[in-house]
Amino acid sequence: MLSLEGYHTYYIYIITNKSKTVFYTGVTNNLKIRLVQHKENISGEKKSFASKYNVEFLLYYEKFTWIQEAITREKEIKGWCRTKKTELIKTINPDLDFLNYLFE
């Protein structure tokens, strides 16, 4: 029997505001809870980017087993221009639909 002890799930995600004018890239071990936190603007920082721009709508995510891989990927995507991020999002979400319902 394969032991999954030590294995976890981490997500990198890209969220936006209602009008899709900004992208926010983050990492979490619980995407459902993190999306609720963004919606409620309780990210821990009163003037965070996410709360300032009201980003709460999920456009894209990837799953990882190891936090180091997730953090590396998050940093990589954060360094990209908007056009490259949009191209990435469209690989799984061609119409830029809000995907929050997947984690409700």
N, C-alpha and C positions, 0 to 999 in steps of 0.2 A: 504494500500500500504506500502510495506517495504521500509524504508528509508536506503539508503546506505551511508548517510552522516557520515563521520568519518572512513569509510572503505577505505583501500588502498591496493595496491598490492606491495609486496616486494618479491625479489628473492634471494635465495642463489644459487651460481653457481660454477662449477668447469671448469676451462679452462686449456689448455695445449699449448705446442708449436708444431710446425709442425711434429717433430719426436716423440712426446709424451713422452719426457724424464722427464718432471716436471709437477706437478699439482699446480694450484693456486686456492684457494677457496676465494670467496668474497661475498658481499651482496650489493644489489642495489634496488632502487625503479623503475628503468627503464633499463631492461636488454638490450634492443636494443641499446640505447645510450651508455651504459657501454661497450658493445662489440666493438662499433666503437671507443671509447676512448682507449681501449686496443690495437686495431689494429693500431691506430695512435700514440700509446705510449704517450698519453697525460693524464696520470693518476694523474698528479699534483705533482709527485715526480720525479725528474730527474733520480734518481738511484733506482727506485722502483724494487721490485722483478719481477713484471710483465713485465716491460720494459727491464730489464737486460736479462731475459730469453725468450723474444719475445712470451709471451703467449697471444694468441688471439682466440684460437679455442675451442668452447663450447663443452663439453662432457656431462654435467649433470646440471640440475637445479631443484629447488623446489620452489613453490609459497606459500606465506604466506599473511595473512591479517594484521597481527600485526608485527611491526618492532622488538619488543622485542623477539618474537618467532624466527624471521629470524636471529637475532644476536646470540641468544642462539644456534641455529642449526649450524650457521657458525662456532662458537667457538668449538662446539662439533666435527665437521668434521675436522677442522684444527688440532685438537689433535690426529687424527687417523694416523696410519701408511699407507704407500702407498698401501699395499695389501688390507686393509679394504676399502680405498677410491675406489680402482679399483672394488671391489665387489659391492659397492654401485652404481657406474656408470653403471655397467653391468646389474643392475636391470631394467634400462630403455633403456640402450644403449649397448646391448651385444657385438657389434663389435667395440665399441669405435669410432664410426663415429663422424665426426664434425657436430654439430647441428646448426651452426650459421644461416643457411638458414631459420630456424624457426622464426627468429627475424629480418629478412631483410625487 
